[in-house]
């Protein structure tokens, strides 16, 4: 139990350090220098968590998992161009204060790059939580504690976001954590990462197809 608590505190520390320059910030017209710095920082924090623990991890690498992850990653890269072909820029939504804090909706390459590596960092933290912090527990216990911890961590968004969005992501984190904890424990972290990326594309793309958010 002491080791579990220490590992959990270490995870929370790395999460805090990893997100200190990210949470609550907007990334409109962000320089590529800052993009690279934040992206590398997320990679470094992921390595801090996982280096030395690779022998504990169970990750399924085959044509199916690699194929899905590669396809979603390529879609992520192409999405800023695709959304501008098939959708319409939601300028009315982005004019208000709330819209200006939702930087992903713009689907610009600098913010998309940062978000990609932030999602991979989250997935690395999930691996650490399941295979290091909660190692040795029954699958049911792992799923329960993983869901509880992830939900509590998401409540921390109240410090950075409007309470409506913070509570939305908190509520969404519960079914997500139930699904992800089971899948990651089966080695399917590339699939959960793909789902995570696809969610952000689909969820934010809807503003490009709703007339009330577009230029009149």
C-alpha positions in Angstrom: 0.0 0.0 0.0 2.8 2.6 0.8 4.3 1.9 -2.7 0.9 2.4 -4.3 0.4 5.7 -2.6 3.9 6.9 -3.5 3.4 5.9 -7.1 0.1 7.7 -7.2 1.7 10.9 -5.7 4.5 10.6 -8.3 1.8 10.3 -11.1 0.0 13.4 -9.8 3.2 15.3 -9.5 4.2 14.5 -13.1 0.7 15.3 -14.3 0.8 18.7 -12.5 4.3 19.5 -14.0 3.3 18.3 -17.4 0.2 20.5 -17.6 1.4 23.6 -15.8 2.1 25.4 -19.0 -0.9 24.0 -20.8 -4.1 23.9 -18.8 -6.2 27.0 -19.0 -4.2 28.6 -21.8 -5.4 29.5 -25.2 -3.3 28.7 -28.3 -4.5 31.1 -30.9 -1.7 32.2 -33.1 0.8 30.2 -31.1 4.4 30.3 -32.4 5.9 27.0 -33.6 8.7 27.5 -31.1 6.1 27.2 -28.3 4.4 24.4 -30.0 7.6 22.3 -30.2 8.5 23.2 -26.6 5.1 22.0 -25.2 5.0 18.9 -27.5 8.5 17.9 -26.4 7.6 18.6 -22.8 4.6 16.1 -23.0 7.0 13.5 -24.5 9.5 14.0 -21.8 6.8 13.7 -19.1 5.6 10.5 -20.7 9.1 9.1 -20.7 9.5 10.1 -17.0 6.5 8.0 -16.2 7.2 5.0 -18.4 11.0 4.7 -18.5 12.0 2.1 -16.0 8.5 0.6 -16.1 8.5 -0.8 -19.6 8.8 -4.3 -18.3 5.5 -3.9 -16.4 3.5 -2.7 -19.4 1.3 -4.8 -21.5 0.8 -3.3 -25.0 -0.6 -5.2 -27.9 1.3 -4.4 -31.1 -0.1 -6.0 -34.2 -1.4 -5.1 -37.6 -4.9 -4.2 -36.3 -3.8 -1.9 -33.4 -1.0 -0.3 -35.4 -3.3 0.1 -38.4 -6.0 1.8 -36.4 -3.6 4.1 -34.7 -1.8 5.0 -37.9 -5.1 5.7 -39.7 -6.4 8.0 -36.9 -3.0 9.8 -36.7 -3.0 10.4 -40.5 -6.6 11.6 -40.3 -5.6 14.0 -37.4 -2.8 15.4 -39.6 -5.1 15.9 -42.6 -8.2 17.0 -40.6 -7.4 20.8 -40.7 -7.5 20.6 -44.5 -10.5 18.2 -44.7 -12.7 20.3 -42.3 -12.1 23.4 -44.4 -13.3 21.6 -47.5 -16.4 20.0 -46.1 -17.3 22.4 -43.2 -17.7 26.1 -42.7 -15.6 28.1 -40.3 -17.6 28.7 -37.1 -16.7 32.4 -36.8 -19.8 33.4 -34.9 -19.1 30.9 -32.1 -15.4 31.9 -32.0 -16.3 35.6 -31.6 -17.5 35.1 -28.0 -15.4 34.6 -24.9 -16.3 31.0 -24.5 -15.4 30.1 -28.0 -12.1 31.8 -27.8 -11.0 29.4 -25.0 -11.9 26.3 -27.1 -8.8 26.5 -29.2 -9.3 23.0 -30.8 -12.4 24.2 -32.7 -10.2 26.2 -35.0 -8.4 23.1 -36.2 -5.1 24.9 -36.8 -1.9 22.9 -37.1 -0.1 24.5 -34.0 -2.9 23.7 -31.6 -3.6 20.3 -33.2 0.1 19.4 -32.7 0.0 20.3 -29.0 -3.2 18.5 -28.5 -1.9 15.4 -30.1 1.0 15.1 -27.8 -1.1 16.0 -24.8 -3.5 13.1 -25.6 -0.5 10.8 -25.9 0.7 12.0 -22.5 -2.7 11.3 -21.0 -2.5 7.8 -22.4 1.0 7.3 -20.9 -0.4 8.4 -17.6 -3.2 5.8 -17.9 -0.6 3.1 -18.6 1.3 4.1 -15.5 -1.9 4.2 -13.4 -3.0 0.7 -14.4 0.3 -1.2 -14.7 2.3 0.6 -11.9 0.0 2.3 -9.4 -2.7 -0.3 -9.4 -0.5 -3.3 -10.3 -1.4 -6.6 -8.6 -5.1 -5.7 -7.9 -8.0 -7.6 -9.4 -9.4 -6.4 -12.7 -12.6 -5.2 -11.1 -10.7 -3.3 -8.4 -8.4 -1.8 -11.1 -11.4 -0.6 -13.2 -13.2 0.9 -10.1 -10.1 2.7 -8.7 -9.0 3.8 -12.2 -12.4 5.3 -12.9 -12.4 7.0 -9.4 -9.0 8.5 -9.8 -9.5 9.7 -13.4 -12.8 11.3 -12.4 -11.2 13.1 -9.5 -8.3 14.3 -11.7 -10.8 15.7 -14.2 -12.5 17.7 -11.4 -9.2 19.7 -11.3 -10.4 21.3 -14.6 -12.6 23.5 -12.4 -9.4 25.5 -11.6 -8.9 26.2 -15.3 -12.1 26.0 -17.3 -15.6 27.4 -17.1 -17.5 25.2 -14.6 -19.9 24.0 -17.3 -17.2 22.5 -19.4 -15.3 21.3 -16.4 -18.3 19.4 -15.2 -19.0 18.1 -18.7 -15.6 16.6 -19.0 -15.9 15.2 -15.5 -19.1 13.5 -16.4 -17.7 12.2 -19.6 -14.6 10.9 -17.9 -16.6 8.3 -16.0 -17.8 6.1 -18.9 -14.5 6.9 -20.7 -12.5 5.6 -17.7 -14.6 2.5 -17.4 -14.0 1.7 -21.1 -10.3 2.7 -21.2 -9.4 0.9 -18.0 -10.7 -2.4 -19.4 -9.1 -1.9 -22.8 -5.7 -0.7 -21.6 -5.6 -3.6 -19.1 -6.0 -5.9 -22.2 -3.1 -4.1 -23.9 -5.2 -2.0 -26.2 -3.7 1.4 -25.4 -3.2 2.2 -29.2 -7.0 1.7 -29.6 -7.9 3.9 -26.6 -5.5 6.6 -27.9 -7.2 6.4 -31.3 -10.6 6.7 -29.6 -9.4 9.7 -27.6 -8.1 11.4 -30.8 -11.2 10.6 -32.8 -13.4 12.0 -30.0 -11.8 15.4 -30.1 -12.0 15.6 -33.9 -15.7 14.6 -34.0 -16.8 16.6 -31.0 -15.2 19.9 -32.2 -16.0 19.4 -35.9 -19.7 19.6 -35.2 -19.4 23.4 -34.8 -18.3 23.5 -38.5 -21.6 22.0 -39.6 -24.1 24.0 -37.4 -25.4 27.1 -39.2 -25.9 29.1 -35.9 -22.1 29.0 -35.3 -21.2 30.2 -38.8 -20.9 33.5 -40.5 -24.2 35.1 -41.5 
